[in-house]
Amino acid sequence: MADLDLIVRGGTVLDGTGSPARTADVGVLDGTIVGVGRLDASANRELDADGLLVTPGFVDIHAHYDGQATWDDRLVPSSWQGVTTVVAGNCGVGFAPVRPSDHQRLIELMEGVEDIPGSALHEGLPWTWESFPQFLDALGARHYDVDLAVHVPHAALRLHVMGDRGADGEPASAEDIDAMAQLAREAVEAGAIGFSTSRTINHRTSTGKPTPTLRAEADELVGIARALGEANQGVLQVVSDFFEIDAEFSLFRRMAEESGRPLSFSLAWGKGDGWRRPLELLSEARADGVTMSAQVPARAVGLLLGLQCTLHPLLTNPVFRPIAHLPLAEQVHALGEPSMKEEILAAHARRVAESGQSRSPIARFDAMFELADPPDYEPHPSTSVAARAEREGRLPIDVAYDLLISDGGRSFLYLPTLSWGEGNLDAVGEMLGHPFTIPGLGDGGAHVGTICDASFPTTLLSHWGRDRPHGRMDLAFLVQRQTRDTARTVGLYDRGVLAPGYRADINLIDFGAVRPRRPEIRHDLPAGGRRLVQQADGYVATIAAGQVTYENGAPAGPLPGRLVRGARRAPAAANG
C-alpha cells in the first residue's frame, strides 16, 4: 500500500510565502499537504515536476459566478488559469436573499451590471431559495472544479427589505438598516464569506436604473458592517468611483474600524494619478491598525470589440444595423461585399462631418488595438488602429472594418480603459507593488460579451514575471500575492501556501510557456447564450484538494471543489 495519495516530484517550489524558490517534492494525503522537501515515500500517483514551477493554486477573490455556479460544475474561464478558489458575490450584486416577486429585478441588475444575458439567467437559475442560507445550501449541494465562496450582496438585501424604495435608492430608515443588518449577520453565520456593496455610477440595471446601493448613506453601510463585527465573522468588499476620495475613503475606513472586520476596495483608475491618494490613505489606515486593502488589476481593464461581442465600431452605423441580427457568417459575407463597405464608410464619414468625431469608446481608434494570439496586453501606441491607418494612408474606420471581418469575424479589437491612463502599465506596476494591495478585479463569470479579464492571474506571472521589458517583479512575490495574500484577505488561512497541513491546491507550471490565449466566444450558456472565455498555455497540471483537475489545459475528471462556508483557520502545523 502506498504511503501517500500523490507526490509532485522535483519541481521548483514557490511556496506562496515569498520565500526563494527551492527544489523539493510535495506530498499529499487526503487532500492535504503532508510534506515539502525530499520525500522518501511511495504514492498512488507521482507527477514529474522537473523543470516546472510548483506553486499553490491561485485564489481569485473577485468573481461573479453567482449564476453560473447554480447550473455549471466547471467555473471556467477561471479554472483554466490555475485558480483553485474563487470568491463570487462581489460588487453588491447576486441572487439572494430574494422574494419570488423580485426575481426579475435581480436578473435585470446582474444583466446590466455584469453583462450576463438575461435569457441565460432566466433559463439557468433554478430559484430553489429565498433566504441567503437557502442559497448557500443550493450551492453546497453541488460539486465544482474549484472551491467557491460567496458574499452576501447589498443590492439584494436592499430589495428584500425595502422593495420599491430600495430599488429607487431611497434612504433606509433605522428599521430598514436593522433588518438588513440582521440578514447580513444571518448570512455570514450561515457561511457567507462577507458583505459586498457598490457605489459606482457605472453599475446600472439592464433598464438603465442605477444600482440600488449607489447612494446608500453612511448609517446604512456602517450599520450592516457592525452586524458582521458583532458576529465576528465575514469581510467587507466595496467598489466606488472615488469622486470625493477623502470622504469616500473615510466612509470605508469607518466601516472597517467600527466593525473590526477586514475591508477591501477596488482600485482601477482612468487618466491621471488620482489612484495615489487612496493608497496614501490606505497606508495611514494600516499604520493605525485598521485592516484594509486595495484590489488592483494585473493589467488594464479593457473592452473587447468584435462582431460577436456586445460592442464594436460598426454597431451604430445605420447601414450596418439591418444586418446586425444575422448569424456571424452571414454578417461577414455581407460585410465582405465591396459595395457594403463603401456604404458603411460613407455613412461613417457623413456622421463625422455632421457631428464631429464621436466621443464614444467604440470610436477611440487611437486607443484601439488588434488582439493577436497570444494577446499583447501592453501594446505600443504605434500599433493602434489610428496609427496603422495613418501609416497606410487610410481612415481608422477602414482599418477597423477589415480587422473586424478577419478570421471569419472571430477577431477582436482591444480597447484598454481603466488603469491605462498614460497608455502603458507603469501605474499598474506601482499599484501591484504597494504593500497593502492584492491582485483582483478579474470578474470571472461576468461581462461575458465585453470583457474577459479572468486571465489576470496568468498575466501576473507571464507579463510581470517574465515578458515585460522593464519593471518586472520577483516571481516569488507575484506568487505570494495571488495565493497566500489573496486567501488571507478573505479569511481563508487554510490555503495559498505549500506547507504541511494546508489544503493541497497546487499548480505545475511551465514558466517559459505560460501565457493567456486570445479569448473566444462560445454559445454554451443556458438558452444558447454567448460568453467570452479564455484558455491559457503552460499549466501542465492543476490540483485541487489533492486531485488533478486539469492536465495541459484539459479537464482531468474529478470535481473536488465545494462551497466554502466562511473563514478557515490556518493549520496547526502552519509554518508559512
C-alpha positions in Angstrom: 0.0 0.0 0.0 1.3 3.4 -0.9 2.3 5.9 1.8 0.6 8.9 0.1 -2.1 9.7 -2.5 0.1 12.0 -4.6 3.7 13.2 -4.8 4.8 16.1 -7.0 8.5 15.2 -7.6 11.5 17.5 -8.1 9.8 20.8 -9.0 11.0 24.4 -8.4 8.8 25.2 -5.5 7.5 28.7 -4.8 5.6 28.1 -1.7 3.4 31.2 -1.5 5.2 32.8 1.4 7.5 34.9 -0.7 10.5 32.7 0.1 13.0 32.0 -2.6 12.4 29.1 -5.0 13.8 25.7 -4.0 13.8 22.2 -5.5 11.5 20.0 -3.5 8.9 17.3 -3.6 5.3 17.9 -2.4 3.4 15.1 -0.7 -0.4 14.9 -0.5 -2.6 12.7 1.6 -6.4 13.0 2.0 -6.5 16.4 0.2 -3.9 17.9 2.5 -0.2 18.7 2.0 1.8 16.4 4.4 5.4 17.2 3.3 7.5 19.6 1.3 11.2 18.6 0.8 12.9 15.4 -0.2 10.3 12.7 0.3 11.3 9.1 0.5 7.8 7.8 0.3 5.6 6.0 -2.2 2.4 7.3 -3.7 -0.6 6.2 -5.7 0.4 8.7 -8.3 3.5 10.7 -8.9 3.9 13.8 -11.1 7.3 14.6 -12.5 7.8 18.4 -12.0 11.4 18.6 -13.0 11.9 21.9 -14.9 8.4 23.2 -13.8 7.3 25.7 -11.2 5.2 24.3 -8.4 3.0 26.9 -6.8 -0.1 26.9 -4.6 -3.4 27.1 -6.5 -4.3 30.7 -7.2 -7.0 32.3 -5.1 -9.2 34.8 -7.1 -11.2 36.9 -4.7 -13.2 39.0 -7.3 -15.5 36.9 -9.5 -19.2 36.8 -10.4 -20.1 33.1 -10.7 -23.3 33.6 -8.6 -25.5 32.4 -11.5 -23.1 30.0 -13.3 -22.4 28.2 -10.1 -26.1 27.1 -9.9 -26.0 25.3 -13.3 -22.4 24.6 -14.1 -19.8 22.5 -12.4 -16.8 24.0 -14.1 -16.2 27.6 -13.3 -14.3 28.5 -16.4 -12.5 30.5 -17.5 -11.1 31.0 -14.0 -10.2 27.3 -13.5 -8.3 27.3 -16.8 -6.0 30.0 -15.3 -4.6 27.9 -12.3 -7.3 29.2 -10.0 -8.5 26.7 -7.4 -10.6 29.0 -5.2 -12.9 31.8 -6.4 -15.0 34.3 -4.4 -18.3 35.4 -6.0 -21.0 37.9 -4.9 -18.8 40.9 -5.3 -19.9 44.5 -6.1 -23.2 44.2 -4.2 -24.9 42.0 -6.8 -26.2 38.5 -6.5 -29.4 36.4 -6.2 -30.2 36.1 -2.5 -32.0 36.9 -0.4 -34.9 37.2 -2.8 -38.7 37.1 -2.9 -40.2 35.4 -6.0 -41.6 38.8 -7.0 -38.1 40.2 -7.2 -36.5 37.5 -9.5 -36.8 39.8 -12.5 -35.3 42.8 -10.7 -32.2 40.8 -9.6 -31.8 39.4 -13.2 -32.0 42.9 -14.6 -29.4 44.1 -12.1 -27.0 41.3 -12.9 -27.6 41.6 -16.6 -26.9 45.4 -16.5 -24.0 45.5 -14.1 -22.2 42.3 -15.1 -23.3 41.9 -18.8 -24.7 38.4 -18.3 -27.6 37.7 -20.7 -30.9 37.9 -19.0 -32.2 35.0 -21.2 -29.4 32.7 -19.8 -30.2 33.7 -16.2 -34.0 33.1 -16.7 -33.2 29.7 -18.2 -30.4 28.7 -15.8 -31.3 29.9 -12.4 -33.4 27.3 -10.5 -34.6 29.7 -7.8 -34.8 27.0 -5.2 -34.1 29.5 -2.4 -35.4 32.7 -0.9 -33.1 33.3 2.1 -29.3 33.6 1.8 -28.7 30.4 3.9 -31.0 28.6 1.5 -28.9 29.9 -1.4 -25.8 28.6 0.3 -27.5 25.2 0.7 -28.2 25.1 -3.0 -24.6 25.8 -3.8 -23.4 23.5 -1.1 -25.2 20.6 -2.8 -23.1 20.9 -5.9 -19.6 19.9 -6.9 -17.1 22.1 -8.8 -13.6 22.1 -10.3 -12.7 24.9 -7.8 -13.7 25.9 -4.3 -16.3 28.6 -4.2 -17.0 31.2 -1.6 -19.8 33.9 -1.8 -20.5 37.3 -0.4 -24.0 38.4 0.6 -24.8 41.3 -1.8 -26.1 44.6 -0.6 -28.4 45.2 -3.6 -30.3 42.0 -2.8 -30.6 42.9 0.8 -32.0 46.3 -0.1 -34.6 45.0 -2.4 -35.6 42.3 0.0 -36.1 44.7 2.9 -37.2 47.9 1.2 -38.9 46.8 -2.0 -39.5 49.7 -4.4 -37.9 52.2 -2.0 -34.7 50.1 -2.1 -34.8 49.8 -5.8 -35.2 53.5 -6.2 -32.3 54.3 -3.9 -34.3 56.0 -1.2 -32.6 56.4 2.2 -33.0 53.5 4.6 -34.8 54.0 7.8 -33.5 52.8 11.1 -35.8 49.8 10.9 -34.6 49.1 7.4 -31.0 49.2 8.5 -31.7 46.9 11.4 -33.4 44.4 9.1 -30.6 44.4 6.5 -28.0 44.1 9.3 -29.8 41.1 10.7 -30.0 39.4 7.3 -26.3 40.1 6.7 -25.4 38.6 10.1 -27.6 35.6 9.3 -25.8 35.2 6.0 -22.2 35.2 7.4 -23.2 33.0 10.3 -24.5 30.5 7.6 -21.3 30.7 5.7 -21.2 33.9 3.5 -17.6 34.9 3.2 -18.6 38.6 3.7 -20.7 41.5 2.6 -20.3 43.4 -0.7 -21.6 46.7 -2.0 -21.3 49.1 -5.0 -21.1 52.9 -5.1 -20.3 53.4 -8.8 -22.5 55.1 -11.4 -21.2 52.5 -14.0 -23.3 49.9 -12.3 -26.8 50.0 -13.7 -29.6 47.6 -14.4 -30.4 46.5 -17.9 -33.2 49.1 -17.9 -30.7 51.9 -17.1 -31.5 52.4 -13.5 -28.6 52.9 -11.0 -27.7 50.1 -8.7 -29.9 50.3 -5.6 -26.9 50.7 -3.4 -25.3 53.7 -5.2 -26.4 56.4 -2.7 -26.6 54.3 0.4 -25.8 56.5 3.4 -23.2 56.0 6.0 -25.6 54.9 8.7 -26.7 52.1 6.4 -23.3 50.8 5.4 -21.8 51.2 8.9 -24.9 49.5 10.5 -24.5 46.5 8.2 -20.7 46.3 8.8 -21.3 46.5 12.6 -23.5 43.4 12.4 -20.7 41.5 10.9 -18.5 42.8 13.7 -21.0 41.6 16.3 -20.9 38.1 14.7 -17.1 38.4 14.5 -17.3 36.9 11.0 -17.0 38.0 7.4 -15.1 40.5 5.4 -16.3 43.7 3.6 -15.9 44.4 -0.1 -16.7 47.7 -1.8 -16.4 49.3 -5.2 -16.6 53.1 -5.7 -15.9 55.8 -8.2 -14.0 57.8 -5.6 -15.3 61.1 -7.0 -14.6 62.5 -3.5 -11.6 60.5 -2.5 -11.1 61.6 1.1 -14.8 61.4 2.0 -15.4 58.1 0.4 -12.3 56.6 1.9 -13.3 57.9 5.3 -16.6 56.1 5.0 -14.8 52.8 4.1 -12.4 53.3 7.0 -15.3 53.9 9.4 -16.9 50.6 8.2 -13.7 48.7 8.9 -12.9 50.5 12.2 -16.4 50.2 13.8 -16.9 46.6 12.7 -13.4 45.4 13.3 -13.8 43.4 10.0 -11.3 43.5 7.1 -12.3 45.6 4.2 -11.0 45.6 0.6 -11.9 48.2 -2.1 -11.5 48.1 -5.9 -8.8 50.5 -7.3 -8.8 50.7 -11.1 -8.3 54.3 -12.5 -8.7 56.3 -15.6 -6.4 59.1 -16.5 -4.0 60.9 -14.2 -2.6 59.8 -10.9 -5.7 60.1 -8.7 -5.1 56.5 -7.6 -2.2 57.6 -5.4 -4.4 59.3 -2.9 -6.4 56.2 -1.9 -3.2 54.4 -1.4 -1.8 57.1 0.8 -5.0 56.9 2.9 -4.7 53.2 2.9 -1.2 53.3 4.3 -2.3 55.7 7.0 -5.2 53.4 8.0 -2.9 50.3 8.1 -0.4 52.3 10.2 -3.3 53.0 12.6 -4.1 49.3 12.8 -7.2 49.3 10.5 -7.3 46.2 8.4 -7.9 47.4 4.8 -6.5 46.6 1.4 -7.0 47.6 -2.2 -7.8 45.1 -5.0 -5.9 46.1 -8.2 -5.8 44.6 -11.7 -2.9 42.8 -13.2 -3.3 44.8 -16.4 -5.7 47.4 -17.8 -9.4 46.6 -17.6 -10.2 46.6 -21.3 -13.2 46.2 -23.6 -13.2 43.5 -26.3 -14.8 44.8 -29.5 -15.9 42.4 -32.2 -18.8 41.3 -34.4 -19.6 38.6 -31.8 -19.3 41.0 -28.9 -21.8 43.4 -27.3 -19.8 46.4 -28.8 -17.9 47.1 -31.9 -17.1 50.2 -34.1 -19.8 49.5 -36.7 -22.6 48.9 -34.1 -24.4 52.3 -34.5 -23.7 52.7 -38.2 -27.2 53.0 -40.0 -26.0 50.8 -42.9 -24.8 48.0 -40.6 -27.9 48.0 -38.4 -30.1 46.0 -40.8 -27.7 43.1 -40.8 -26.8 43.2 -37.1 -29.2 40.4 -36.2 -27.8 38.0 -38.8 -25.7 35.0 -37.8 -22.0 35.7 -37.8 -21.2 34.0 -41.1 -23.9 36.0 -42.9 -22.7 39.2 -41.4 -19.2 38.6 -42.5 -20.4 37.6 -46.0 -22.4 40.8 -46.3 -19.6 43.0 -44.9 -17.2 41.4 -47.4 -19.0 42.9 -50.3 -17.1 46.0 -51.6 -20.4 47.9 -52.1 -21.4 47.3 -48.4 -18.1 48.5 -47.2 -18.3 51.6 -49.3 -21.8 52.4 -48.0 -20.8 51.9 -44.3 -17.6 54.0 -44.7 -19.7 56.8 -46.4 -22.3 56.7 -43.6 -19.5 57.0 -41.1 -18.0 60.0 -42.9 -21.4 61.7 -43.0 -21.8 61.3 -39.3 -18.4 62.7 -38.5 -19.0 65.6 -40.9 -22.3 66.4 -39.2 -21.4 66.0 -35.6 -17.7 65.8 -35.3 -15.6 62.8 -34.3 -17.6 60.6 -31.9 -16.6 60.5 -28.2 -18.0 57.0 -28.0 -15.4 54.5 -26.7 -16.1 52.3 -29.7 -14.7 55.1 -31.9 -11.5 55.7 -29.9 -9.2 54.4 -32.7 -6.1 55.9 -31.1 -6.5 53.6 -28.1 -7.8 50.6 -30.0 -5.6 47.6 -30.9 -5.8 44.4 -32.8 -5.8 41.5 -30.3 -3.5 38.8 -31.6 -2.9 35.2 -30.3 -1.3 35.3 -27.8 -2.6 38.7 -26.9 -0.4 41.7 -26.1 -2.0 43.5 -23.2 0.5 46.3 -23.1 0.5 47.3 -26.8 2.7 50.1 -28.1 0.8 53.2 -29.2 2.4 52.8 -32.7 0.3 49.7 -33.2 -3.1 51.3 -32.6 -5.8 51.3 -35.3 -5.3 55.0 -35.8 -1.5 54.8 -36.0 -1.8 51.9 -38.5 -4.3 53.9 -40.6 -2.0 56.9 -40.7 0.9 54.8 -41.9 -1.2 53.2 -44.6 -2.9 56.4 -45.7 -6.4 55.2 -44.7 -9.1 56.2 -42.4 -9.2 54.4 -39.0 -12.7 53.1 -39.6 -11.4 51.5 -42.8 -8.7 49.6 -40.9 -11.0 48.7 -38.1 -13.5 47.4 -40.6 -11.0 45.0 -42.2 -9.8 43.8 -38.8 -13.4 43.1 -37.6 -14.2 40.8 -40.6 -10.9 39.0 -40.5 -10.7 35.4 -39.2 -14.3 34.8 -40.2 -15.5 37.6 -37.9 -13.9 36.0 -34.8 -11.3 38.6 -34.4 -11.2 41.2 -31.6 -10.1 44.8 -31.1 -8.8 45.6 -27.7 -9.7 48.9 -26.0 -7.8 49.4 -22.7 -9.8 51.6 -20.4 -9.2 51.7 -16.6 -5.6 51.6 -15.4 -4.4 52.7 -18.8 -4.3 56.4 -18.3 -0.8 57.0 -19.7 -1.0 54.4 -22.4 1.0 51.8 -20.5 1.0 49.7 -17.4 3.5 51.7 -15.3 0.8 52.8 -12.8 -0.4 49.2 -12.6 3.1 48.1 -11.7 3.2 50.6 -8.9 -0.1 49.6 -7.6 0.8 45.9 -7.7 4.0 46.6 -5.8 2.3 48.6 -3.0 2.5 46.7 0.4 -1.2 46.8 1.0 -2.7 45.8 -2.3 -3.7 42.4 -3.7 -4.5 41.3 -7.2 -8.2 41.2 -8.0 -10.9 42.6 -10.3 -10.8 39.7 -12.8 -14.6 39.5 -12.8 -14.7 35.8 -13.9 -18.2 34.8 -14.9 -19.2 38.4 -15.7 -19.1 40.9 -18.6 -19.4 37.9 -20.9 -19.9 40.0 -24.1 -17.4 42.8 -23.4 -14.6 41.9 -21.1 -12.5 38.8 -20.5 -10.1 39.5 -17.6 -10.3 36.2 -15.7 -6.8 35.6 -17.0 -5.4 38.2 -14.7 -3.5 35.5 -12.6 -1.8 34.3 -15.8 -0.9 37.8 -16.9 0.5 38.4 -13.4 3.0 35.6 -14.0 3.8 35.9 -17.6 3.8 39.7 -18.1 5.1 40.9 -14.8 7.3 37.9 -14.0 8.8 37.3 -17.5 7.8 39.3 -20.5 7.7 43.0 -19.6 10.9 44.7 -20.9 11.2 46.8 -17.8 9.6 46.8 -14.3 9.4 43.1 -13.9 8.8 41.8 -10.4 10.2 39.0 -8.3 8.4 35.8 -9.1 8.1 34.7 -5.5 6.4 37.9 -4.7 3.9 37.6 -7.5 3.0 34.0 -6.5 2.7 35.1 -2.8 0.3 37.9 -3.9 -2.0 35.6 -5.9 -2.0 32.8 -3.3 -1.4 33.4 0.4 -2.2 37.1 0.3 -5.5 36.9 -1.6 -6.5 33.9 0.5 -5.9 35.8 3.8 -7.7 38.9 2.5 -10.9 36.9 2.6 -10.1 34.9 5.8 -9.1 31.6 4.1 -6.0 30.8 6.1 -6.0 27.1 5.2 -4.8 27.6 1.6 -2.4 29.5 -0.5 0.8 28.0 1.0 2.7 24.8 0.2 3.4 23.6 3.6 2.2 20.7 5.8 -1.4 21.0 6.9 -2.5 23.3 4.1 -5.1 22.3 1.5 -3.5 20.6 -1.4 -4.2 23.1 -4.1 -1.2 23.1 -6.4 -0.1 24.2 -9.9 2.6 22.7 -12.0 3.6 25.5 -14.5 5.9 25.6 -17.5 7.1 29.1 -16.8 8.6 29.6 -20.3 5.2 28.7 -21.9 2.6 30.2 -19.5 0.5 32.9 -21.2 -3.1 33.7 -21.8 -4.5 32.8 -25.2 -6.8 35.1 -27.3 -10.3 34.9 -25.9 -13.1 33.2 -27.9 -16.9 33.3 -27.9 -18.8 30.2 -27.0 -22.6 29.8 -27.1 -22.8 27.5 -24.1 -24.8 29.4 -21.6 -28.3 28.4 -20.8 -30.7 29.3 -23.7 -27.8 29.3 -26.0 -26.3 32.4 -24.5 -22.9 33.6 -25.6 -19.9 34.3 -23.5 -16.3 35.2 -23.8 -13.9 32.6 -22.4 -10.1 32.4 -22.4 -7.7 29.5 -22.2 -4.1 29.6 -21.2 -0.9 27.8 -22.1 1.7 26.5 -19.7 -0.5 24.9 -16.9 0.9 21.4 -17.0 -1.4 20.3 -14.1 -3.8 21.9 -11.7 -4.5 20.1 -8.5 -7.5 20.9 -6.2 -7.8 19.2 -2.8 -5.2 16.7 -3.8 -6.9 15.7 -7.1 -5.7 16.5 -10.6 -8.4 18.6 -12.1 -6.7 19.8 -15.3 -3.8 18.5 -17.3 -2.3 20.6 -20.1 -5.5 22.7 -20.1 -7.8 19.7 -20.5 -10.2 18.6 -17.7 -9.0 15.5 -15.9 -12.3 14.4 -14.5 -12.6 15.0 -10.7 -14.7 17.7 -9.3 -13.3 18.1 -5.7 -14.4 21.8 -5.3 -17.0 22.6 -2.8 -18.8 25.6 -1.3 -16.5 27.2 1.4 -18.7 28.4 4.3 -16.9 31.2 6.0 -13.4 31.8 7.2 -10.8 29.0 7.6 -8.2 28.8 10.3 -4.5 28.2 9.4 -3.4 24.6 10.1 -1.8 23.9 13.5 1.3 22.8 11.7 1.5 26.1 9.7 5.0 27.4 9.2 4.2 29.9 6.4 
